[in-house]
Amino acid sequence: MTVLTQGKQTGEFLLSEANGDRSREVVTVTVAGAVALPSGQVLGKITATGKYVAYSNAASNGSETAAAVLLNACPGTNGDYKCTVFVRDCEVWESMLTGIDSNGKTDLTALGVIVRLLRG
């Protein structure tokens, strides 16, 4: 029998959000290095361009501060993409996020993006 493994689904990390589109924004996300960004990727915002990229606490261009969580995945093709992100007033599952660390968790909490631990 063939075993199929299903990957993460779009928005699977989301526990709750505010009414309407209050929690969401449509932004420009830049894919670099031909690395796809999955749904649930933590993003930082580059200060000089206002574009979002994968969050990296080691960066020094603004993306060292977690600023959003990606809703829809971006392909592994370099370029800019219009994407929906969560930037405020929502709860997300920590275990379902990509690229999260303790500093990123603190940054997101300051925005009103509450990172929850999955309880059994």
C-alpha positions in Angstrom: 0.0 0.0 0.0 1.3 3.4 -0.9 1.7 5.9 2.0 1.0 9.5 1.2 2.3 12.3 3.4 0.5 15.6 3.4 2.5 18.8 4.0 1.4 21.9 5.7 -1.8 23.5 4.4 -2.3 27.2 3.7 -3.2 28.9 7.0 -2.9 25.8 9.1 -0.9 27.7 11.6 -3.8 30.2 12.3 -5.7 29.7 15.6 -7.8 32.9 15.4 -7.9 36.3 13.8 -9.9 39.5 14.2 -13.2 40.1 12.3 -13.0 41.0 8.6 -9.5 41.7 7.3 -8.3 43.5 10.4 -5.5 41.0 11.0 -4.3 40.9 7.4 -2.4 43.1 4.9 -1.4 42.5 1.3 2.3 43.3 1.0 5.2 42.6 -1.4 7.3 39.6 -0.4 10.7 39.1 -2.0 12.0 35.6 -2.6 15.7 35.4 -2.7 18.2 32.5 -3.2 15.5 30.4 -5.0 14.2 29.3 -1.5 10.4 28.8 -1.4 8.6 30.4 1.5 5.8 28.2 3.0 2.6 29.2 4.6 3.5 30.1 8.2 6.9 31.6 7.3 7.8 34.4 9.8 8.8 37.5 7.8 10.8 40.6 8.5 10.5 44.0 6.7 13.4 45.5 4.9 13.7 49.1 6.1 15.0 50.6 2.9 12.4 49.1 0.5 9.4 48.2 2.7 9.4 44.7 1.2 9.1 41.6 3.3 11.6 38.7 3.4 12.2 35.6 5.5 12.9 36.8 9.1 16.5 36.4 10.2 17.5 37.6 13.7 21.1 37.9 12.3 20.2 40.4 9.6 20.9 44.1 9.8 18.5 45.5 7.2 15.3 45.6 9.2 14.4 41.9 8.6 16.0 41.1 12.0 12.7 42.1 13.5 9.8 39.7 12.9 7.0 41.8 11.3 4.5 39.3 9.9 3.4 35.7 9.2 2.9 34.6 5.6 -0.5 33.2 4.7 0.0 31.9 1.2 3.2 30.2 0.2 5.7 31.8 -2.3 7.4 29.7 -4.9 11.2 29.0 -5.0 11.6 31.5 -7.9 13.4 34.7 -7.1 11.3 37.8 -7.4 8.6 39.9 -5.8 5.1 38.6 -5.0 2.0 40.2 -3.7 1.0 38.1 -0.6 -1.4 38.2 2.3 0.3 38.3 5.7 -0.9 38.5 9.3 0.4 41.6 11.0 -1.8 42.2 14.0 -4.6 40.8 16.2 -4.3 37.1 15.7 -3.2 33.9 17.4 -0.9 31.4 15.7 0.5 28.0 16.6 4.3 28.2 17.3 4.9 24.6 16.1 3.4 25.4 12.7 5.6 28.5 12.0 8.7 28.4 10.0 11.7 30.5 11.1 10.5 31.4 14.5 12.8 32.0 17.5 12.5 33.6 20.9 13.3 37.1 19.6 10.9 36.7 16.7 8.2 35.5 19.1 8.7 38.7 21.2 8.6 40.9 18.1 5.3 39.3 16.9 3.8 39.6 20.4 4.5 43.3 20.4 2.4 43.6 17.2 -0.5 41.7 18.6 0.4 38.4 16.9 0.1 36.0 19.8 2.3 32.9 19.4 0.7 29.9 21.3 2.2 26.6 22.3 0.2 23.6 21.2 -1.3 21.9 24.3 -2.1 18.2 24.4 
